[in-house]
Amino acid sequence: MPLNKTNSPKEELFKLSILRHSTSHVLAAAVLELFPKSALGIGPAIANGFYYDFALPRPLTPEDLPKIEEKMRQIIRANPKFEKKEIEIPAAIEIFQEKKQNYKIELLQDLQKKGEKIISLYQTGNFRDLCRGPHLKSAGKINPKAFKLLKIAGAYWKGDEKNPMLQRVYGAAFNKPESLKKYLANLEEAAKRDHRKLGAALDLFSFHPEAPGMPFWHPKGWVIFQEILKFWRAEHLAQGYQEVSTPIILAKKLWLTSGHWDHYKENMYFTKIDKKEFAVKPMNCPGNLLIYQEKMHSYRDFPLKISEVGTVHRHERAGVLSGLFRVREFTQDDAHI
């Protein structure tokens, strides 16, 4: 069903997600035609577009994207249907074994472990993929002038840096060429204002391989940082908060009590001091509670307002680090009542 003025925003978004998901399948089909020995990962719809992960015989370059786009348009012009078929997992594994699609086999085995018995495959021409759907009726429903491949990036299989690095191809897809044109113009404007570029151009901060994901503040950037901190302190003081400071490294016992050791351990850093285990704090809260527990409190003390601007560390995967938006070290301002 085409988008029209009678669709609610939620319906429009759902229909666009179907369009984008279908376009990702066309992308995978095109890549397989150009690189027959490719292994397929996953290819979902995302905000404003789609992506697909591939293990390829060689690294892709930006020059490859127009060639892949042209192959996609050939598939769209041929207008193959998106045909759904439900089969048992063992049969699906056999299909992907014949095609040497080991990542798909792994996904099927994961589903099998969860107790799933039946899965769905979608076929588009000669291309077949493991997918729940839904999809468009046919590839011809995709406007060949309303999608564009944007970039190539690395992505660990299943988001785990212990797994192989795949090549992720990102694309944008819309219902109308005008929408794509507007989106690309917005991307161009946003690129001019990218804080990573501005940070370097204005000599505010930098990142170095000696401390991945941890910003180095330059003199000008540190002045801005301190001005923001000055504003923060004034606002919290006016609202009756008392500022505290807690250690960066705290004993394992505290993190066991807080639950972080059992539920957040993979995102923490650890060290040993005098043969005892410690963790670098990923947040300020447990330390603030230790201060609260230092003495008995009367009802007259309440509401007790404690605030902290603390340096915290979290082990984010290398593949998700992004400027100052996704880092491993940052300043967290907390307010506890």
C-alpha positions in Angstrom: 0.0 0.0 0.0 1.6 3.3 -1.0 2.1 6.1 1.4 -0.6 8.8 1.3 -2.1 11.6 3.4 -4.5 9.2 5.2 -1.6 7.2 6.7 -0.8 7.9 10.3 2.9 8.7 11.1 3.2 5.3 12.7 1.8 3.6 9.6 4.1 5.6 7.3 7.1 4.6 9.4 6.1 0.9 9.3 5.6 1.0 5.5 8.9 2.7 5.1 10.6 0.1 7.2 9.2 -2.6 4.9 10.5 -0.7 1.9 14.0 -0.3 3.5 14.1 -4.0 4.6 13.2 -5.1 1.1 15.9 -2.8 -0.3 18.5 -4.4 2.0 17.6 -7.8 0.4 18.1 -6.3 -3.1 21.5 -5.0 -1.9 22.5 -8.5 -0.7 21.3 -10.0 -4.0 23.3 -7.5 -6.0 26.5 -8.1 -3.9 26.1 -11.9 -4.4 25.9 -11.4 -8.1 29.0 -9.2 -8.2 30.9 -11.3 -5.5 29.6 -14.8 -5.7 31.8 -16.1 -2.9 30.4 -13.5 -0.4 29.1 -14.7 3.0 26.0 -12.9 4.3 25.5 -11.6 7.8 22.3 -9.6 8.6 20.5 -6.8 6.8 17.8 -4.9 8.8 16.0 -1.7 8.1 17.2 1.2 10.3 16.3 4.9 10.6 16.3 6.5 7.2 17.6 3.4 5.4 19.2 0.0 5.8 22.4 -1.9 6.0 23.8 -5.3 5.2 26.9 -7.1 6.6 29.1 -9.1 4.3 32.3 -11.2 4.4 33.8 -10.5 1.0 36.8 -11.8 -0.9 38.3 -8.2 -0.9 37.7 -4.9 0.9 35.1 -2.7 -0.7 36.0 0.8 -1.8 33.7 3.8 -2.3 34.2 3.2 -6.1 32.3 -0.1 -5.7 29.1 1.5 -4.4 27.9 2.9 -7.8 28.5 -0.5 -9.4 26.5 -2.2 -6.6 23.7 0.4 -7.0 23.5 -0.2 -10.8 23.2 -4.0 -10.1 20.4 -3.2 -7.6 18.6 -1.2 -10.2 18.9 -4.0 -12.7 17.2 -6.3 -10.1 14.5 -3.8 -9.4 13.8 -3.4 -13.2 13.5 -7.2 -13.4 10.8 -7.0 -10.7 11.2 -10.4 -9.0 8.6 -11.2 -6.3 9.4 -11.4 -2.6 8.1 -15.0 -1.9 7.8 -16.3 1.6 8.3 -19.9 2.5 8.2 -21.5 5.9 10.3 -24.6 6.5 11.8 -26.6 9.3 15.2 -25.5 10.6 17.2 -28.6 9.6 16.0 -28.2 6.0 17.0 -24.5 6.1 20.4 -25.4 7.4 20.9 -27.8 4.4 20.0 -25.0 2.0 22.6 -22.6 3.5 25.2 -25.4 3.8 24.9 -25.9 0.0 25.5 -22.2 -0.5 28.3 -22.1 2.2 26.5 -19.4 4.1 28.0 -20.1 7.5 26.7 -17.0 9.2 23.2 -17.9 8.3 23.7 -21.4 9.6 24.9 -20.0 12.9 21.8 -17.9 13.1 19.6 -20.9 12.5 21.5 -22.9 15.1 20.9 -20.1 17.6 17.2 -20.2 16.8 17.2 -24.0 17.2 18.8 -23.6 20.7 15.9 -21.3 21.6 13.4 -24.0 20.8 12.3 -22.7 17.4 11.3 -25.3 14.8 10.0 -23.4 11.8 11.5 -20.4 10.2 10.7 -18.4 7.1 12.8 -17.7 4.0 12.2 -15.0 1.5 13.2 -15.6 -2.1 13.7 -12.7 -4.6 14.7 -14.1 -8.0 17.7 -16.3 -7.4 18.4 -14.8 -4.0 17.1 -16.5 -0.9 17.5 -15.2 2.7 16.6 -16.1 6.2 14.0 -13.5 7.3 10.8 -13.0 9.2 9.7 -10.2 6.9 7.4 -8.6 6.0 8.5 -7.4 2.6 7.1 -5.6 -0.5 5.2 -7.7 -3.0 8.0 -7.4 -5.5 11.3 -5.6 -6.0 9.8 -3.3 -8.6 7.9 -1.5 -5.8 11.2 0.1 -4.9 11.7 3.4 -6.6 15.1 3.1 -8.3 15.7 6.8 -7.9 14.8 6.9 -4.2 17.6 4.9 -2.7 21.4 5.4 -2.4 24.3 3.5 -0.9 26.1 5.8 1.5 29.2 4.3 3.0 31.1 1.2 4.0 32.1 0.4 7.6 33.5 -2.4 9.6 31.2 -4.4 12.0 32.0 -7.3 14.2 29.7 -10.3 13.7 27.0 -10.2 16.3 28.6 -7.0 17.7 31.3 -9.0 19.4 34.9 -7.9 18.9 36.0 -11.5 19.4 34.2 -12.4 16.2 35.3 -11.7 12.6 35.0 -8.2 11.3 32.5 -7.9 8.4 32.0 -5.2 5.9 28.8 -3.2 6.4 27.2 -1.3 3.5 24.9 1.4 4.6 22.1 2.9 2.4 19.3 5.3 2.5 15.8 4.6 1.0 12.6 6.5 0.7 9.3 6.4 -1.1 10.1 9.4 -3.3 13.2 10.8 -4.9 12.4 14.2 -3.4 12.6 12.7 0.1 16.0 11.1 -0.6 17.3 14.4 -2.0 16.3 16.3 1.1 17.8 13.6 3.4 21.2 13.7 1.5 21.2 17.5 1.7 20.7 17.3 5.4 23.5 14.8 5.7 25.8 17.1 3.8 24.9 20.0 6.2 25.4 17.8 9.2 28.8 16.7 8.0 29.9 20.3 8.0 28.9 20.6 11.6 30.3 17.2 12.7 31.7 17.8 16.2 34.7 15.5 15.4 35.7 17.8 12.6 35.0 20.9 14.6 36.9 19.6 17.6 40.0 19.2 15.4 39.6 22.4 13.4 39.1 24.5 16.5 41.8 22.7 18.5 39.3 21.7 21.2 40.0 17.9 21.7 41.6 14.9 20.1 41.7 11.1 20.3 44.8 8.9 20.3 45.4 5.2 19.8 47.2 5.2 23.2 43.8 5.6 24.8 41.0 4.5 22.4 37.7 6.2 23.1 39.1 8.5 25.7 39.3 12.2 24.8 42.3 14.5 25.3 41.1 18.0 26.1 43.2 20.8 24.6 43.5 24.2 26.4 40.6 25.8 24.4 38.3 22.8 24.9 39.1 22.6 28.6 38.0 26.2 29.0 34.7 25.3 27.5 34.5 22.2 29.7 35.1 24.3 32.8 32.5 26.9 31.8 29.9 24.2 31.5 31.0 22.8 34.9 30.7 26.3 36.4 27.1 26.6 35.2 26.3 23.1 36.5 27.7 23.9 39.9 25.7 27.2 40.1 22.5 25.4 39.2 22.9 22.6 41.7 24.0 24.9 44.5 20.8 27.0 43.9 18.7 23.9 44.2 20.3 22.8 47.5 22.7 20.1 46.4 26.0 19.4 48.2 28.8 18.4 45.9 30.9 15.4 46.7 33.8 13.5 45.0 34.4 9.7 45.2 37.3 7.5 44.1 37.7 6.2 40.6 38.7 2.7 41.8 36.5 0.8 44.3 36.7 -2.7 45.7 34.9 -5.7 44.2 32.8 -6.1 47.3 31.0 -2.8 46.6 30.2 -3.9 43.0 28.9 -7.2 44.2 26.6 -5.4 46.5 25.4 -3.0 43.8 24.8 -5.8 41.3 27.3 -4.4 38.8 29.7 -7.3 39.1 27.0 -9.8 38.1 25.1 -7.7 35.5 27.5 -5.1 34.1 30.9 -6.8 34.4 31.5 -6.9 30.6 31.4 -3.1 30.5 33.9 -2.5 33.3 37.7 -2.3 33.8 39.5 -4.2 36.5 42.7 -4.1 38.5 44.4 -5.8 41.5 45.9 -4.0 44.5 47.6 -5.9 47.2 46.1 -9.1 45.7 42.6 -7.8 46.0 40.2 -7.2 43.1 39.1 -3.7 42.3 37.0 -2.1 39.5 37.2 1.3 37.8 33.8 2.8 38.4 31.4 2.9 35.4 29.1 5.2 37.5 29.1 7.4 40.6 26.0 6.0 42.5 27.6 3.3 44.7 30.3 5.7 45.9 27.7 8.3 46.8 25.8 5.7 48.8 28.9 4.9 50.9 29.0 8.6 51.8 25.3 8.5 52.8 26.0 5.4 55.0 28.8 7.2 56.9 26.4 8.4 59.6 22.9 8.2 60.9 20.4 10.7 59.5 17.5 12.5 61.1 14.3 13.2 59.3 15.4 16.9 59.6 18.2 16.1 57.1 15.8 15.3 54.4 15.5 15.8 51.5 19.3 15.2 51.4 20.7 16.2 48.0 24.1 15.0 46.9 25.7 15.7 43.5 28.9 14.6 41.9 30.8 15.4 38.7 32.8 12.1 38.4 35.1 10.6 35.8 33.7 7.2 34.8 35.0 4.5 32.5 32.9 2.0 30.5 34.2 -0.7 28.1 32.4 0.1 24.9 33.2 -2.1 21.9 35.6 -0.6 19.5 33.1 -0.7 16.7 30.6 1.6 18.5 33.0 4.3 19.6 32.0 7.6 18.0 33.7 10.9 18.9 32.4 12.4 22.1 29.0 10.7 21.7 30.2 7.1 22.4 33.4 7.0 24.5 35.1 4.8 27.1 35.9 7.7 29.5 33.5 10.5 30.2 32.4 12.9 33.0 29.0 11.9 34.4 27.1 14.5 36.5 24.9 12.7 39.0 22.3 14.1 41.4 21.0 11.9 44.2 18.1 12.7 46.5 
